[in-house]
Amino acid sequence: MQASTHEDMSWTVASAKAKLSEVMERAQLAPQTITRNGKPSVVVVSAEEWQRKTGRRGSLAEFLLASPLRGADLDLERQHDEPSDVSL
């Protein structure tokens, strides 16, 4: 089964409840939007897609070492200004 139109990828809460297996099956192919009161509420994606989007891509050290600012002559001295007076 292939989701080919926007309507194929959008479900009301009631239809998603009634056809959860189909929503899950289609989410393997493309994200499925569940609407509430006519507005997008949540998106169902495959576990593989979720992992791809949220998975860690290296460590912080690797990120910093790959930075285009590495080796730049930046002045990183902390300023010692007085704290701001914030009234709530």
Backbone as XML, in Angstrom:
<?xml version="1.0"?>
<chain id="A" units="angstrom">
  <residue number="1" name="MET">
    <atom name="N" x="0.851" y="-1.178" z="0.000"/>
    <atom name="CA" x="0.000" y="0.000" z="0.000"/>
    <atom name="C" x="0.892" y="1.236" z="0.000"/>
  </residue>
  <residue number="2" name="GLN">
    <atom name="N" x="0.629" y="2.193" z="-0.861"/>
    <atom name="CA" x="1.471" y="3.368" z="-0.956"/>
    <atom name="C" x="0.644" y="4.626" z="-0.752"/>
  </residue>
  <residue number="3" name="ALA">
    <atom name="N" x="1.140" y="5.512" z="0.101"/>
    <atom name="CA" x="0.473" y="6.787" z="0.342"/>
    <atom name="C" x="0.911" y="7.735" z="-0.755"/>
  </residue>
  <residue number="4" name="SER">
    <atom name="N" x="-0.033" y="8.150" z="-1.596"/>
    <atom name="CA" x="0.370" y="8.943" z="-2.753"/>
    <atom name="C" x="-0.138" y="10.372" z="-2.727"/>
  </residue>
  <residue number="5" name="THR">
    <atom name="N" x="-1.171" y="10.658" z="-1.973"/>
    <atom name="CA" x="-1.666" y="12.023" z="-1.917"/>
    <atom name="C" x="-1.655" y="12.511" z="-0.485"/>
  </residue>
  <residue number="6" name="HIS">
    <atom name="N" x="-1.799" y="13.822" z="-0.327"/>
    <atom name="CA" x="-1.827" y="14.405" z="1.008"/>
    <atom name="C" x="-2.952" y="13.794" z="1.839"/>
  </residue>
  <residue number="7" name="GLU">
    <atom name="N" x="-4.098" y="13.530" z="1.195"/>
    <atom name="CA" x="-5.227" y="12.938" z="1.911"/>
    <atom name="C" x="-4.884" y="11.546" z="2.429"/>
  </residue>
  <residue number="8" name="ASP">
    <atom name="N" x="-4.068" y="10.804" z="1.695"/>
    <atom name="CA" x="-3.662" y="9.475" z="2.123"/>
    <atom name="C" x="-2.776" y="9.534" z="3.361"/>
  </residue>
  <residue number="9" name="MET">
    <atom name="N" x="-2.184" y="10.691" z="3.652"/>
    <atom name="CA" x="-1.254" y="10.817" z="4.759"/>
    <atom name="C" x="-1.861" y="11.556" z="5.946"/>
  </residue>
  <residue number="10" name="SER">
    <atom name="N" x="-3.128" y="11.931" z="5.874"/>
    <atom name="CA" x="-3.772" y="12.692" z="6.928"/>
    <atom name="C" x="-4.968" y="11.913" z="7.468"/>
  </residue>
  <residue number="11" name="TRP">
    <atom name="N" x="-5.065" y="11.863" z="8.785"/>
    <atom name="CA" x="-6.106" y="11.102" z="9.453"/>
    <atom name="C" x="-6.740" y="11.949" z="10.542"/>
  </residue>
  <residue number="12" name="THR">
    <atom name="N" x="-8.028" y="11.784" z="10.751"/>
    <atom name="CA" x="-8.649" y="12.360" z="11.940"/>
    <atom name="C" x="-8.311" y="11.449" z="13.107"/>
  </residue>
  <residue number="13" name="VAL">
    <atom name="N" x="-8.495" y="11.923" z="14.319"/>
    <atom name="CA" x="-8.240" y="11.081" z="15.492"/>
    <atom name="C" x="-9.111" y="9.825" z="15.427"/>
  </residue>
  <residue number="14" name="ALA">
    <atom name="N" x="-10.376" y="9.995" z="15.098"/>
    <atom name="CA" x="-11.294" y="8.853" z="15.054"/>
    <atom name="C" x="-10.864" y="7.833" z="14.005"/>
  </residue>
  <residue number="15" name="SER">
    <atom name="N" x="-10.495" y="8.297" z="12.810"/>
    <atom name="CA" x="-10.101" y="7.344" z="11.775"/>
    <atom name="C" x="-8.768" y="6.684" z="12.112"/>
  </residue>
  <residue number="16" name="ALA">
    <atom name="N" x="-7.855" y="7.419" z="12.744"/>
    <atom name="CA" x="-6.576" y="6.834" z="13.149"/>
    <atom name="C" x="-6.792" y="5.754" z="14.209"/>
  </residue>
  <residue number="17" name="LYS">
    <atom name="N" x="-7.728" y="5.989" z="15.142"/>
    <atom name="CA" x="-8.039" y="4.978" z="16.154"/>
    <atom name="C" x="-8.618" y="3.728" z="15.502"/>
  </residue>
  <residue number="18" name="ALA">
    <atom name="N" x="-9.531" y="3.948" z="14.582"/>
    <atom name="CA" x="-10.217" y="2.828" z="13.943"/>
    <atom name="C" x="-9.289" y="2.039" z="13.019"/>
  </residue>
  <residue number="19" name="LYS">
    <atom name="N" x="-8.281" y="2.694" z="12.474"/>
    <atom name="CA" x="-7.403" y="2.049" z="11.496"/>
    <atom name="C" x="-5.938" y="2.175" z="11.894"/>
  </residue>
  <residue number="20" name="LEU">
    <atom name="N" x="-5.644" y="1.961" z="13.180"/>
    <atom name="CA" x="-4.291" y="2.134" z="13.679"/>
    <atom name="C" x="-3.277" y="1.282" z="12.921"/>
  </residue>
  <residue number="21" name="SER">
    <atom name="N" x="-3.621" y="0.043" z="12.625"/>
    <atom name="CA" x="-2.690" y="-0.825" z="11.892"/>
    <atom name="C" x="-2.349" y="-0.231" z="10.536"/>
  </residue>
  <residue number="22" name="GLU">
    <atom name="N" x="-3.337" y="0.334" z="9.857"/>
    <atom name="CA" x="-3.091" y="0.947" z="8.550"/>
    <atom name="C" x="-2.245" y="2.206" z="8.688"/>
  </residue>
  <residue number="23" name="VAL">
    <atom name="N" x="-2.503" y="3.012" z="9.712"/>
    <atom name="CA" x="-1.688" y="4.211" z="9.960"/>
    <atom name="C" x="-0.236" y="3.788" z="10.152"/>
  </residue>
  <residue number="24" name="MET">
    <atom name="N" x="-0.010" y="2.752" z="10.953"/>
    <atom name="CA" x="1.346" y="2.280" z="11.205"/>
    <atom name="C" x="1.994" y="1.738" z="9.938"/>
  </residue>
  <residue number="25" name="GLU">
    <atom name="N" x="1.238" y="1.008" z="9.147"/>
    <atom name="CA" x="1.762" y="0.453" z="7.895"/>
    <atom name="C" x="2.168" y="1.575" z="6.942"/>
  </residue>
  <residue number="26" name="ARG">
    <atom name="N" x="1.320" y="2.563" z="6.814"/>
    <atom name="CA" x="1.628" y="3.686" z="5.914"/>
    <atom name="C" x="2.783" y="4.534" z="6.441"/>
  </residue>
  <residue number="27" name="ALA">
    <atom name="N" x="2.934" y="4.602" z="7.771"/>
    <atom name="CA" x="4.030" y="5.381" z="8.356"/>
    <atom name="C" x="5.383" y="4.773" z="7.997"/>
  </residue>
  <residue number="28" name="GLN">
    <atom name="N" x="5.405" y="3.495" z="7.617"/>
    <atom name="CA" x="6.648" y="2.879" z="7.160"/>
    <atom name="C" x="7.094" y="3.487" z="5.836"/>
  </residue>
  <residue number="29" name="LEU">
    <atom name="N" x="6.150" y="4.039" z="5.087"/>
    <atom name="CA" x="6.450" y="4.618" z="3.773"/>
    <atom name="C" x="6.584" y="6.131" z="3.805"/>
  </residue>
  <residue number="30" name="ALA">
    <atom name="N" x="5.764" y="6.788" z="4.635"/>
    <atom name="CA" x="5.763" y="8.249" z="4.693"/>
    <atom name="C" x="5.122" y="8.692" z="6.004"/>
  </residue>
  <residue number="31" name="PRO">
    <atom name="N" x="5.533" y="9.840" z="6.539"/>
    <atom name="CA" x="4.924" y="10.351" z="7.773"/>
    <atom name="C" x="3.412" y="10.500" z="7.623"/>
  </residue>
  <residue number="32" name="GLN">
    <atom name="N" x="2.683" y="10.166" z="8.695"/>
    <atom name="CA" x="1.226" y="10.242" z="8.708"/>
    <atom name="C" x="0.796" y="11.297" z="9.726"/>
  </residue>
  <residue number="33" name="THR">
    <atom name="N" x="0.001" y="12.254" z="9.292"/>
    <atom name="CA" x="-0.457" y="13.330" z="10.160"/>
    <atom name="C" x="-1.821" y="12.971" z="10.736"/>
  </residue>
  <residue number="34" name="ILE">
    <atom name="N" x="-1.962" y="13.156" z="12.035"/>
    <atom name="CA" x="-3.260" y="12.967" z="12.685"/>
    <atom name="C" x="-3.752" y="14.343" z="13.100"/>
  </residue>
  <residue number="35" name="THR">
    <atom name="N" x="-4.968" y="14.661" z="12.662"/>
    <atom name="CA" x="-5.526" y="15.985" z="12.923"/>
    <atom name="C" x="-6.536" y="15.929" z="14.061"/>
  </residue>
  <residue number="36" name="ARG">
    <atom name="N" x="-6.659" y="17.055" z="14.746"/>
    <atom name="CA" x="-7.665" y="17.210" z="15.803"/>
    <atom name="C" x="-8.353" y="18.538" z="15.528"/>
  </residue>
  <residue number="37" name="ASN">
    <atom name="N" x="-9.662" y="18.518" z="15.427"/>
    <atom name="CA" x="-10.448" y="19.721" z="15.108"/>
    <atom name="C" x="-9.967" y="20.369" z="13.819"/>
  </residue>
  <residue number="38" name="GLY">
    <atom name="N" x="-9.579" y="19.530" z="12.856"/>
    <atom name="CA" x="-9.189" y="20.016" z="11.540"/>
    <atom name="C" x="-7.772" y="20.562" z="11.451"/>
  </residue>
  <residue number="39" name="LYS">
    <atom name="N" x="-7.021" y="20.517" z="12.548"/>
    <atom name="CA" x="-5.657" y="21.046" z="12.550"/>
    <atom name="C" x="-4.671" y="19.925" z="12.839"/>
  </residue>
  <residue number="40" name="PRO">
    <atom name="N" x="-3.504" y="19.940" z="12.183"/>
    <atom name="CA" x="-2.495" y="18.915" z="12.460"/>
    <atom name="C" x="-2.154" y="18.889" z="13.944"/>
  </residue>
  <residue number="41" name="SER">
    <atom name="N" x="-2.144" y="17.688" z="14.529"/>
    <atom name="CA" x="-1.870" y="17.543" z="15.959"/>
    <atom name="C" x="-0.586" y="16.765" z="16.211"/>
  </residue>
  <residue number="42" name="VAL">
    <atom name="N" x="-0.450" y="15.610" z="15.550"/>
    <atom name="CA" x="0.751" y="14.790" z="15.697"/>
    <atom name="C" x="1.112" y="14.178" z="14.348"/>
  </residue>
  <residue number="43" name="VAL">
    <atom name="N" x="2.364" y="13.725" z="14.266"/>
    <atom name="CA" x="2.831" y="13.026" z="13.070"/>
    <atom name="C" x="3.376" y="11.677" z="13.507"/>
  </residue>
  <residue number="44" name="VAL">
    <atom name="N" x="2.952" y="10.625" z="12.809"/>
    <atom name="CA" x="3.427" y="9.278" z="13.085"/>
    <atom name="C" x="4.469" y="8.939" z="12.023"/>
  </residue>
  <residue number="45" name="VAL">
    <atom name="N" x="5.665" y="8.543" z="12.486"/>
    <atom name="CA" x="6.723" y="8.138" z="11.561"/>
    <atom name="C" x="7.226" y="6.757" z="11.966"/>
  </residue>
  <residue number="46" name="SER">
    <atom name="N" x="7.904" y="6.096" z="11.051"/>
    <atom name="CA" x="8.473" y="4.791" z="11.360"/>
    <atom name="C" x="9.583" y="4.953" z="12.397"/>
  </residue>
  <residue number="47" name="ALA">
    <atom name="N" x="9.862" y="3.874" z="13.121"/>
    <atom name="CA" x="10.946" y="3.899" z="14.109"/>
    <atom name="C" x="12.272" y="4.202" z="13.418"/>
  </residue>
  <residue number="48" name="GLU">
    <atom name="N" x="12.456" y="3.685" z="12.227"/>
    <atom name="CA" x="13.689" y="3.941" z="11.465"/>
    <atom name="C" x="13.835" y="5.436" z="11.152"/>
  </residue>
  <residue number="49" name="GLU">
    <atom name="N" x="12.753" y="6.065" z="10.715"/>
    <atom name="CA" x="12.783" y="7.503" z="10.411"/>
    <atom name="C" x="13.047" y="8.311" z="11.677"/>
  </residue>
  <residue number="50" name="TRP">
    <atom name="N" x="12.415" y="7.927" z="12.786"/>
    <atom name="CA" x="12.614" y="8.629" z="14.051"/>
    <atom name="C" x="14.081" y="8.551" z="14.481"/>
  </residue>
  <residue number="51" name="GLN">
    <atom name="N" x="14.661" y="7.367" z="14.383"/>
    <atom name="CA" x="16.059" y="7.189" z="14.758"/>
    <atom name="C" x="16.967" y="8.021" z="13.856"/>
  </residue>
  <residue number="52" name="ARG">
    <atom name="N" x="16.649" y="8.048" z="12.580"/>
    <atom name="CA" x="17.460" y="8.821" z="11.629"/>
    <atom name="C" x="17.414" y="10.310" z="11.962"/>
  </residue>
  <residue number="53" name="LYS">
    <atom name="N" x="16.235" y="10.788" z="12.357"/>
    <atom name="CA" x="16.068" y="12.215" z="12.661"/>
    <atom name="C" x="16.628" y="12.605" z="14.022"/>
  </residue>
  <residue number="54" name="THR">
    <atom name="N" x="16.594" y="11.693" z="14.984"/>
    <atom name="CA" x="16.971" y="12.062" z="16.344"/>
    <atom name="C" x="18.269" y="11.425" z="16.822"/>
  </residue>
  <residue number="55" name="GLY">
    <atom name="N" x="18.812" y="10.494" z="16.057"/>
    <atom name="CA" x="20.014" y="9.799" z="16.483"/>
    <atom name="C" x="21.211" y="10.738" z="16.606"/>
  </residue>
  <residue number="56" name="ARG">
    <atom name="N" x="22.045" y="10.444" z="17.564"/>
    <atom name="CA" x="23.253" y="11.240" z="17.794"/>
    <atom name="C" x="24.223" y="11.016" z="16.642"/>
  </residue>
  <residue number="57" name="ARG">
    <atom name="N" x="24.786" y="12.099" z="16.170"/>
    <atom name="CA" x="25.748" y="12.035" z="15.074"/>
    <atom name="C" x="27.108" y="12.489" z="15.575"/>
  </residue>
  <residue number="58" name="GLY">
    <atom name="N" x="27.767" y="11.645" z="16.336"/>
    <atom name="CA" x="29.076" y="11.995" z="16.863"/>
    <atom name="C" x="28.976" y="12.658" z="18.222"/>
  </residue>
  <residue number="59" name="SER">
    <atom name="N" x="30.139" y="12.913" z="18.793"/>
    <atom name="CA" x="30.202" y="13.505" z="20.125"/>
    <atom name="C" x="30.337" y="15.021" z="20.029"/>
  </residue>
  <residue number="60" name="LEU">
    <atom name="N" x="30.180" y="15.682" z="21.158"/>
    <atom name="CA" x="30.368" y="17.126" z="21.210"/>
    <atom name="C" x="31.800" y="17.481" z="20.817"/>
  </residue>
  <residue number="61" name="ALA">
    <atom name="N" x="32.757" y="16.687" z="21.272"/>
    <atom name="CA" x="34.159" y="16.945" z="20.930"/>
    <atom name="C" x="34.366" y="16.888" z="19.418"/>
  </residue>
  <residue number="62" name="GLU">
    <atom name="N" x="33.768" y="15.897" z="18.751"/>
    <atom name="CA" x="33.889" y="15.793" z="17.290"/>
    <atom name="C" x="33.250" y="16.994" z="16.605"/>
  </residue>
  <residue number="63" name="PHE">
    <atom name="N" x="32.108" y="17.428" z="17.117"/>
    <atom name="CA" x="31.436" y="18.599" z="16.562"/>
    <atom name="C" x="32.329" y="19.838" z="16.667"/>
  </residue>
  <residue number="64" name="LEU">
    <atom name="N" x="32.904" y="20.034" z="17.856"/>
    <atom name="CA" x="33.754" y="21.210" z="18.058"/>
    <atom name="C" x="35.019" y="21.140" z="17.206"/>
  </residue>
  <residue number="65" name="LEU">
    <atom name="N" x="35.598" y="19.955" z="17.068"/>
    <atom name="CA" x="36.798" y="19.807" z="16.250"/>
    <atom name="C" x="36.516" y="20.072" z="14.774"/>
  </residue>
  <residue number="66" name="ALA">
    <atom name="N" x="35.295" y="19.799" z="14.324"/>
    <atom name="CA" x="34.931" y="20.013" z="12.927"/>
    <atom name="C" x="34.433" y="21.428" z="12.655"/>
  </residue>
  <residue number="67" name="SER">
    <atom name="N" x="34.328" y="22.248" z="13.689"/>
    <atom name="CA" x="33.788" y="23.597" z="13.543"/>
    <atom name="C" x="34.648" y="24.443" z="12.605"/>
  </residue>
  <residue number="68" name="PRO">
    <atom name="N" x="34.003" y="25.216" z="11.728"/>
    <atom name="CA" x="34.774" y="26.128" z="10.872"/>
    <atom name="C" x="35.437" y="27.244" z="11.680"/>
  </residue>
  <residue number="69" name="LEU">
    <atom name="N" x="35.035" y="27.424" z="12.927"/>
    <atom name="CA" x="35.645" y="28.450" z="13.782"/>
    <atom name="C" x="36.890" y="27.935" z="14.508"/>
  </residue>
  <residue number="70" name="ARG">
    <atom name="N" x="37.181" y="26.639" z="14.356"/>
    <atom name="CA" x="38.357" y="26.065" z="15.011"/>
    <atom name="C" x="39.599" y="26.778" z="14.493"/>
  </residue>
  <residue number="71" name="GLY">
    <atom name="N" x="40.398" y="27.250" z="15.415"/>
    <atom name="CA" x="41.623" y="27.946" z="15.029"/>
    <atom name="C" x="41.426" y="29.428" z="14.797"/>
  </residue>
  <residue number="72" name="ALA">
    <atom name="N" x="40.177" y="29.892" z="14.824"/>
    <atom name="CA" x="39.913" y="31.324" z="14.647"/>
    <atom name="C" x="40.376" y="32.048" z="15.907"/>
  </residue>
  <residue number="73" name="ASP">
    <atom name="N" x="40.835" y="33.236" z="15.747"/>
    <atom name="CA" x="41.331" y="34.009" z="16.884"/>
    <atom name="C" x="40.150" y="34.732" z="17.530"/>
  </residue>
  <residue number="74" name="LEU">
    <atom name="N" x="39.399" y="34.007" z="18.358"/>
    <atom name="CA" x="38.224" y="34.568" z="19.007"/>
    <atom name="C" x="38.581" y="35.050" z="20.406"/>
  </residue>
  <residue number="75" name="ASP">
    <atom name="N" x="38.034" y="36.178" z="20.810"/>
    <atom name="CA" x="38.213" y="36.686" z="22.164"/>
    <atom name="C" x="37.081" y="36.118" z="23.014"/>
  </residue>
  <residue number="76" name="LEU">
    <atom name="N" x="37.386" y="35.121" z="23.820"/>
    <atom name="CA" x="36.365" y="34.440" z="24.610"/>
    <atom name="C" x="36.420" y="34.810" z="26.085"/>
  </residue>
  <residue number="77" name="GLU">
    <atom name="N" x="37.046" y="35.931" z="26.396"/>
    <atom name="CA" x="37.141" y="36.365" z="27.784"/>
    <atom name="C" x="35.760" y="36.766" z="28.280"/>
  </residue>
  <residue number="78" name="ARG">
    <atom name="N" x="35.422" y="36.310" z="29.462"/>
    <atom name="CA" x="34.113" y="36.603" z="30.045"/>
    <atom name="C" x="34.072" y="38.038" z="30.556"/>
  </residue>
  <residue number="79" name="GLN">
    <atom name="N" x="32.978" y="38.720" z="30.255"/>
    <atom name="CA" x="32.794" y="40.069" z="30.769"/>
    <atom name="C" x="32.276" y="39.991" z="32.194"/>
  </residue>
  <residue number="80" name="HIS">
    <atom name="N" x="32.704" y="40.921" z="33.018"/>
    <atom name="CA" x="32.298" y="40.910" z="34.420"/>
    <atom name="C" x="31.406" y="42.105" z="34.722"/>
  </residue>
  <residue number="81" name="ASP">
    <atom name="N" x="30.370" y="42.307" z="33.926"/>
    <atom name="CA" x="29.420" y="43.387" z="34.131"/>
    <atom name="C" x="28.582" y="43.113" z="35.378"/>
  </residue>
  <residue number="82" name="GLU">
    <atom name="N" x="28.006" y="44.170" z="35.896"/>
    <atom name="CA" x="27.103" y="44.045" z="37.034"/>
    <atom name="C" x="25.815" y="43.390" z="36.539"/>
  </residue>
  <residue number="83" name="PRO">
    <atom name="N" x="25.161" y="42.605" z="37.380"/>
    <atom name="CA" x="23.895" y="41.983" z="36.968"/>
    <atom name="C" x="22.824" y="43.038" z="36.710"/>
  </residue>
  <residue number="84" name="SER">
    <atom name="N" x="21.925" y="42.730" z="35.807"/>
    <atom name="CA" x="20.814" y="43.623" z="35.500"/>
    <atom name="C" x="19.782" y="43.545" z="36.600"/>
  </residue>
  <residue number="85" name="ASP">
    <atom name="N" x="19.127" y="44.648" z="36.866"/>
    <atom name="CA" x="18.045" y="44.682" z="37.848"/>
    <atom name="C" x="16.756" y="44.307" z="37.135"/>
  </residue>
  <residue number="86" name="VAL">
    <atom name="N" x="16.262" y="43.138" z="37.425"/>
    <atom name="CA" x="15.051" y="42.651" z="36.773"/>
    <atom name="C" x="13.945" y="42.566" z="37.817"/>
  </residue>
  <residue number="87" name="SER">
    <atom name="N" x="12.893" y="43.331" z="37.602"/>
    <atom name="CA" x="11.740" y="43.304" z="38.502"/>
    <atom name="C" x="10.649" y="42.464" z="37.894"/>
  </residue>
  <residue number="88" name="LEU">
    <atom name="N" x="10.067" y="41.607" z="38.699"/>
    <atom name="CA" x="8.970" y="40.766" z="38.199"/>
    <atom name="C" x="7.656" y="41.244" z="38.698"/>
  </residue>
</chain>
